[in-house]
Amino acid sequence: MIIDFRYHIASLVAVFLALGLGILIGGIFLKSDILASRQKELTDRLEVQIEQLRQKNETAEKELSSLKLNYKAQGDFEKQVLPLLVKGRLQGYQLAIIETNNYSFSNNIVEAIQLSGAEVSSITTLIGDLAEPANKELLKGQKGWENVNDNELAARLAGAIVRGLLGAGNSDQINSLVEAGLLKISGEYGKPLNGVIIAGGSQEHEIIKSSSVDLPMIDLLLARQIPVYGVEETTTSFSYMKEYQKKRISTVDDIDTVSGQAALVMAIAGQAGHYGIKPTAQKLVPPLSLE
């Protein structure tokens, strides 16, 4: 009985499916003219939309090409104007650069400073992330730092760098840090300085007060009456500007641009402020003058 009942259900389902399929096929043949008309309308609309998209794409490509040309022309113009804006403003100045995030973008800074008549006496680059366990071990391997806790390592490193910059007789300590692969130094330590530029910002993490060398270095330099200027690139994922500004130093958040380089020179020359394009900036550049 169960088998017969299932057989009847299957038969009924097959009949209804066949009936439905027949109705569908019959409707298609009966309304083939209507369907063809609707298909043509749909095809025409699609062709119109495709043509509109093609025209918009061509317009966008022309605008992009024009923007690229304008951007290049603007860049060339800015490079020609920069020497006029900064020439002689820092004549006789001795400046040091410290890169705290291993970006090595100091070339732009150096060129602008040299155009202003100043000399870059040294460039110090911190290599690697101090939060990495391997780097912490290297720091703890330094003479006299064996028992220093993690929170004090950054401050200890900051102190070593500042003393080195000022020629405080810790060349052995600096050489040891260089040999350990924690520092890279070019130029000459120990020259009298008119200011120090700290190039910070990070692509990986926000500034952490307990593990950052930036903030203790700023404190140590200001305590010695040496002006400090904080800079970073426009593409930095995590900005340090807000923390730098709490130390009451001038900042530039677009040092990779010509306007940022001009702003840095003018800030060092006495026009203190916070310059750039990020929310923490007060204005793009200081008031401009060729005098």
N, C-alpha and C positions, 0 to 999 in steps of 0.2 A: 504493500500500500504506500509506503513512504516513497519508493522508487517511482511509482506511477504518478504520485502527487507532484514530485519534482519535475517529472517529464512534462506534465501538463503546464506547469508554471513556465518552463523553458519554451514550450511551444507558443504560449500566449505572448511572452516577451518577444520571440522571433516574429510573430505576426505583427505586433505593434511597431517594431523596428522597421519591418518591411513596409508597413503602411506609411509610417513617417517618412521613410526614404523616398517612397513613391510620390508622396505629396510634395516633398522638397524638390525632386527632380522635375515634376510636372510644373511647379511654380517657376522654376528657373527657365524652362522652355517657353512658358506662357509669357513671362516677363523679361525675356532676353533683351528686348529693345530698351526697356526701362533701365535694366542693369548696365547695358552698354553705354547708354546716355550718361548715367551716373559715373561710370568709370572714366569716361572722357572728360567730364567736368573735374573729377578728382585729379586726373593726369594734367589737365590744363593748369589747375591751381598749383600743383607741385612744380610744374615748369616755371610758372611765374615766380614762385618763392625761391627756387634755385637761382633764377636770373637775378633776383633782388639780392640774394646772399653773395653771388659772384660780384655784383657791382659794389656792395659794401666792403667786401674783401679787398677789391682793387683800391677803393678809397682809403681803407685802413693802411694798406701797404704804402701808398703814396705819402700819407701823413707820417708814418713811421720813418720812411726814408728822409722826409723833410726834417723831422725831429732829430734824427741822427746827424744830419748835416749841420743843423743849428747848434746841437750839443758840441760837436767838434769845433765849430767856429767859436763858440763861447769859451770853450776850454783853451783854445789857442790865444784868444784875446786876453783871458785872465792871466795866462802865463807871461804875456808881454807886459801886462799892467803891474804884476806883482813886484818886479824890481823897482818900479817908480814909487810904489806905496811904501816899501820897507827900506829903501836905500839909505844907509847912514844912520838909521834910527838907533842901532845898538852898537855903534862904533866903539871898539875897545872892550866890549863885554866878554867875559869868560862864562860859558854856560856848560852844564853837564846834563846828560839825558839818561834816565833810568827807565828801561822797559820791564814792566813787571809781569807781562803775559807772553813773552817769547814770540811777539808778532814780527819783530824786525821791520817795522814800517818807519823807522827813524830817518830814512833817506830824505823823505819829503820835509821833515822838520829841519834837518841839517842844511838842505839847500836854501830854505827860507832864511835861516839864521845867518848863513854865510852871506847871502845877499844883503842882509841888514848891517853887515860889517862886524858882526860878533864872531867869536871862535868857539867851536864845540871842543872842549878840552878832553871829554871822555864820554863814552857810551857804555852803559852797564846793562846787560840783558840777563834776566833771571830765566833759567832754562828748566822747563817742566813745571808741573803742578806741585806745590808744596804740600797739598793734601794727600798726595800719593804716598803710600807706606814706604816705598823704596826710597823716595826723596827724604822722608823723615828719618830713615835709618842713616842715610848719608850725612844729614845734618847732625844727628846724634853721634856720628863717628868723628866729628871735629873735636880737636883737643879742647878739653874743658867743658864740652857740651854733653858729655855722656849721660848725665843725670837730669838734663833739662826736660821738662814735660812738654807735651805737644803744644799747649797753649802759649808757651814761652819761646818756642823755636822761631816763630816769625819775627818776634821782637828782637831776638838775639841776632838773627840774620840782618834785620834792618839796621841794627846798631853797627854791625861789622861793615856794612856797605857805606854808611854815612861816615864812619871813622876813616875808611879807606879813601873816600872822596876828599876828605879834608886833610889827608896826609898825616893821620894821627899815629903813625908808626905801627900799624897792624898789617903790614904787607904780607907777612907769613900766613896770617889768617885768610887774607884775600886770595893768596896763591893756592892755599889748600882748598878753598871753595871752588876755584877755577879748575883745579886738578880733579876734583870730585865730580865735575860736570854740572855743577849747580849755577855757576856764573860764567858769562862770557864778557870780556872787557876789551875795549879798544880805546886808544888814546892814553892820556896820562893823568893819574891821580895826583892830588896834592896841590894843584894850582888854586889860587884864590878865586872864588866863584862869586859871580853877580846873581846867580840864580840856578835852580835845578828844575828841569822839566821831567815830570813823571808821566810816562805813557802807559795808561792802564786800560780798563775795560776788559771784558772776557767774552769768549764765545761759548763757554762751558758752564760757568756757575756765577752766582751773584757774589759780591764781595762779602767775605765773612770776617768780622773784626778780629776774631781770635786766631785766624790763620792767614791774614793778609799782611804783607810787608809794607804796603802802600801807606797805610795810616800811621804806623809808628815812625816810618821814615819822614813823613811830613812833619810830625811832632818834633822829631829830633832836629831837623833842618831849621824849622821856625824858631826853635829854642836857641839856635846859634845865629839868629838874625839873617838867615839865608832865605830869600824869597823862593817860593815853590809855585809851579804852574802845572795843573793837571790837565792832560789831554787824552783823547781817545778817538777812534774812527767812527764814521757814521754808521757802519755796518755791524758795530759791536752788538752782540745779542743781549748782554747784561751790562748796563751802564754803571760806571762808578762816580758819575758826576755829582749825584746827590750827597754821597759820603764825602767826596773831596770838598764840596762847598761848605759842609759843616765845619771844616777846618779853616774857613775864611781865606781860601786861596782863589786866584783867578782860574777859570776853566775854559776849555775849548773842546766841544764835542764832535767837531768835524775836521779834525786835523789832516785828513786825507784830501781835503779840498783846498783850492787856492785861497778862498775866503777865510778858511780856518787858519791857514798858515799866516796870512796877513794879520788876522785877529791876535794870534799868539805873539807875534813880534810887537804889535802895538800894546798888548797887555804888559809885556815885559818892559816896554819903554815907559810905562806909567799909566796907561789907560786900563785900570783894573776893572774886571767884570766877568760875567759868564756869557760866553759867546757860542754861537752855533745854531743848529736847527732842531734840537730836541726840546722837549717840554721844560727841561731845567735851565735852558738858556734864556738870558734877558733880551738879547738881540743878536742879529747875525754877525755884525762886526762893530767896533767902536766907530764914532764919527770920523769920517775919512778926510784927510788933508794931505796935500803934497808938500807942505811946508815942514 
